[in-house]
Amino acid sequence: MNGLPMIELTGDAFAQGWRHGRALRDAIAANLRLYTDRFERELRLPVQEVWQRALRYARVIADQNPDYAAGMRGIAEGAGVDFAAIAALNVRYELFYQFFREYDGGIRKPDGCTAFALLPSETSDGHLLLGENWDWICGVRGAILRTVEPDGHRRLVFTEAGIFGGKIGFNSAGLALLINGLSSTDDDWSRLRRPFHVRCYEILSARTLQAAQAVITSEERAGSANFLLAKTPDQVINIEAAPAALAISSCAGGCLVHANHFTDPAALGIVERQIERCPHSNWREARLRELLAVRPQSLAQVQSALRDHVNYPYSICFHIDPTDPPEEHYETVASIIIDLTAGILYATNGPPCTYPYLQYTLEAVQ
């Protein structure tokens, strides 16, 4: 397996989407096959029902963020696939992740991502470091997008093929985003609030930490999620967001670690669905905090921490449980580290214990 493909995007949102769709059309087709199967088998929804829900959401997105809607149309045209399918990919967090609560029947529910941030005072080179292992369905295809907006604003992001804008990465204003899936019994896609991936796009388009924070806090949400934001030279903030409640925190002792559970759901007045907390999310969060407690941390030490296998297979470097059927396999799909001070992103195309970190820069190499 080679590194993640890196795609250069320029022009308006539609042009960016078209180039994304054209360059990643095979990966998009693979993701659509994977998610269509999961929609039908795990959500027990006919694919036409999924497409109808996605189109209902797409009409709202067109009002919420016309650029994002144009980007989805561009991807559909570039990849040569139905717009409803691309819309479903882009709202799959609302349509898929939130619906795990309906199906227990002995199926192991997914765990998720383990994220961290280290202030410059805690790193060996004085740089602001942050990153995560993104754990999800085996076989999901990802990519690195390097985008230049018409006004010169740049983004370097990781995304799933077919999802516009990116979900993990940073921009030329020195602002970065990491994410963790969260869940509560209040989650409901049919509220049609601004979707998760649209919020990620808007955060990574922001120039200030305050503007990025407002993307999350200025209105209620359809579902729960965690957003870890950072801004050079040394600002870090974490926002646990339920549909109608928020918990905001910052680094403790120069470090912040977050996985896939609310720190104190009772304080927020919510009931957390038990697809994440018991117990794997707790294990990963506690173990990464332990590993990062040795200061100062270097890039090599952080990479080693993200390869850790304590509590294998439900470890920081997350692996397939061999007792699960193949269609229920999850693992670390990509490991991403951002040196925000230097403007460098390091990423693996698979579990970091097996695949190397490759380096990507915000500026194209001349």
Phi, psi and omega in degrees: 000126177278182177292172177297139175297145179242123185245132176269128181235134177221175177088193180284179186299319179297316180297320177298315180297319181298316179295319175303309182296319181292315184289331186245025189298322179292319179293323177296316178300320179295316179296321179296319177298315182298310184289324177301317177298316181291321177302313185287319187277316186267322178274345181057038177249128172302145185301326179295327176292320176299313181298321179296318177296320180295318179293325175299317178292320183299324178296324177288319179301324180301329175275322183291317182207090182303326179296318180296318178298319178296321178298319177296318178298320178298317178300314181301315181290318180295323181273347181070038180234166182295138180301324181299324179293317178293321176300319179297319176301318186284340174246023182296334177299316179288319186280336189248301188300317184290340186271358178302333184297339186278348188231107178252290168039029178085356180284130177288126180280158185287146164271202184205227194253153176239117188241157180210161169217141178233125178291158180305330179294346185250005181245154187291334180253008180072024180259153174278113183247138174208161181177181180196156163267121180264107186256127183199199187293131176302135177097349176298135183261129181243177179200160171257129178248128173248112191244136172241117179283161178305331179271005178096349178297133184243149175224142172234112193220156168262139175214167167277142178303122181104349178258122187285141164092327178100156183233341179224128179159201182208172183228178185286352173274003180077028181246134185233158180223133166237157183223152171224139172288137173230165180212145173215164180288351176276350183297135181202107182301329189288355172294336178059033172289167180310121186292162182306310185288332173294319178297319178301315178300316181291322177298314182285353172267350185285153178259340183233157177296323180296316179294320179296317179298321182295332177302326182270319193265346188279351179206162178288170188234158177285323183217180184268150175193161175246135180236120175256117183248143176220151180215133177296147006273338191203034180255134177220133176219142179241134181234110169275119187241112167269173182306319184231018181214152183225146170231119184248132181219171179224185182296141172249118182065030177085005184221146174225133177229139179213143177238231191242039174217150173292138180297317181213079183299326180297323179295335178270354181073030181239165174246121183275132174288141189271042176268350186236316192294323191257111340249006196295321181298318178299317180301310185295317181296314181295319182292318179293322177298320178297314182293326181275358181287342177278114185240152357283158180260136174260170176301318180297321179293320179295317177300318179297319179298321181285349174267002189295141184242016174298134186069026176309139004273357183269046187264178175306310170277098195276136185229164178299134171276114184296345178278349179274150175293155184305325182286356178246026184274135176229152177198176172289110182279325178206142173247129187230131174235134180243120168269094188288331178295317182273346183073043182232139174243131176248134183214147173250153176255065184138185181302135185290347175288341186245324187246143187282155171282123173257152186259134177232139181244154181293323179265138177297140178286125182278000000 
